[in-house]
Structure formats: structure tokens, C-alpha cells
Amino acid sequence: MGANYCSTSRRVNANGHVVFDIVDHKVTKSTLVFWMNDTVEIIGIAPRPIVGRTWTARDGDIRIEVPSADFEMAIRL
């Protein structure tokens, strides 16, 4: 699968969590909520939120992996 680039904005919610609001190349909107335990909640691409694992790669990209789905993402700002 090739890379798709999205419109991405970063904010901190009322609870102090880092949140990314994303609009992809198909104009699908989603929200990523990053938790303190290296997990992320992905809201808006499935009927229920998806939970994935996060880490920062050597190149500085935030990486997201969801083992139960064929899904991987890198956040570049």
C-alpha cells in the first residue's frame, strides 16, 4: 500500500492528552487521542474506536500500529 498524505492538526484536549485531527485524501475525518501508556485511540474510521500501539521512530515520526487490523500510520508534522 502506498503512502497517502493527510491534513493534520495537533492540539491538547481538556484532559491534557495530545490529539491529532486528521482529514485524509478521501476527506474522511478522524481523531487520534494519545494516552500516556504508549497507546492511541483512533476515532472515526470504524464504528467503534480502535486502540493501537505508538512509538517514535529514529527519524522522529510518530508510528502507530494496530496488530488486529492491517493498519499502520506515521505522523509527520
C-alpha positions, 0 to 999 in steps of 0.5 A, spaced: 500 500 500 502 506 498 503 512 502 497 517 502 498 524 505 493 527 510 491 534 513 493 534 520 492 538 526 495 537 533 492 540 539 491 538 547 484 536 549 481 538 556 484 532 559 491 534 557 492 528 552 495 530 545 490 529 539 491 529 532 485 531 527 486 528 521 482 529 514 485 524 509 485 524 501 478 521 501 476 527 506 474 522 511 475 525 518 478 522 524 481 523 531 487 520 534 487 521 542 494 519 545 494 516 552 500 516 556 501 508 556 504 508 549 497 507 546 492 511 541 485 511 540 483 512 533 476 515 532 472 515 526 474 510 521 470 504 524 464 504 528 467 503 534 474 506 536 480 502 535 486 502 540 493 501 537 500 501 539 505 508 538 512 509 538 517 514 535 521 512 530 529 514 529 527 519 524 522 522 529 515 520 526 510 518 530 508 510 528 502 507 530 500 500 529 494 496 530 496 488 530 488 486 529 487 490 523 492 491 517 493 498 519 499 502 520 500 510 520 506 515 521 505 522 523 509 527 520 508 534 522 
